[in-house]
Amino acid sequence: MTDAEWQVVRAVLPVPAWLEGRGGRPESYCHRVMLDAVRYVVDNGVKWANLPADFRRTGECTPSPAAGR
């Protein structure tokens, strides 16, 4: 995310409650980093290589019984 894009997005994000004295605790992660991660997944999707090891590999899926009809 460019600095210009971040300035636009930052302006529409709500102010955290802890900054306004309404309680809560500070966030553990930067909002910009979190939005970058969401944009990455939306753009690239979830690749088979990134799935957990107990998921079946590509091409190893068994067809459903309805697929032969």
C-alpha positions in Angstrom: 0.0 0.0 0.0 1.4 3.3 -1.0 1.6 6.2 1.5 -1.1 8.1 -0.5 -3.4 5.0 -0.4 -2.8 4.7 3.4 -3.7 8.3 4.0 -7.1 7.8 2.3 -7.8 4.6 4.1 -6.6 5.9 7.5 -9.0 8.8 7.4 -12.0 6.4 7.2 -10.9 4.0 9.9 -12.5 4.4 13.3 -10.4 5.8 16.1 -9.5 3.0 18.6 -11.5 3.2 21.9 -8.3 3.2 24.0 -7.2 6.4 22.3 -10.4 8.1 23.2 -10.3 7.0 26.8 -13.2 4.5 26.4 -11.2 1.6 27.7 -9.7 -1.4 25.9 -6.1 -2.0 25.2 -3.8 -1.0 22.4 -3.7 -3.2 19.3 -0.9 -5.7 18.9 -0.6 -5.2 15.2 -0.4 -2.1 12.9 -3.6 -1.5 11.0 -1.6 -0.8 7.8 0.2 -4.2 8.0 -3.2 -6.0 8.6 -4.8 -4.3 5.6 -1.7 -5.2 3.5 -2.2 -8.8 4.5 -5.9 -8.8 3.6 -5.2 -7.2 0.2 -2.5 -9.8 -0.5 -4.9 -12.7 0.2 -7.7 -11.1 -1.9 -5.3 -10.5 -4.8 -3.4 -13.9 -4.7 -5.9 -16.2 -3.0 -4.8 -19.2 -1.0 -2.3 -21.4 -2.9 -2.3 -25.2 -2.4 1.3 -24.9 -1.3 0.4 -22.7 1.6 -2.3 -25.0 3.0 -1.6 -27.3 6.0 0.2 -30.6 5.3 -2.9 -32.7 6.2 -4.9 -31.3 3.2 -4.8 -33.4 0.1 -2.4 -32.4 -2.7 -3.7 -31.1 -6.0 -5.0 -34.0 -8.2 -5.5 -36.3 -5.3 -9.1 -35.3 -4.7 -11.6 -38.1 -5.1 -14.7 -37.4 -7.3 -18.0 -37.2 -5.6 -20.6 -39.9 -6.3 -22.8 -37.4 -8.1 -20.0 -36.6 -10.6 -20.5 -39.8 -12.5 -24.2 -39.1 -13.3 
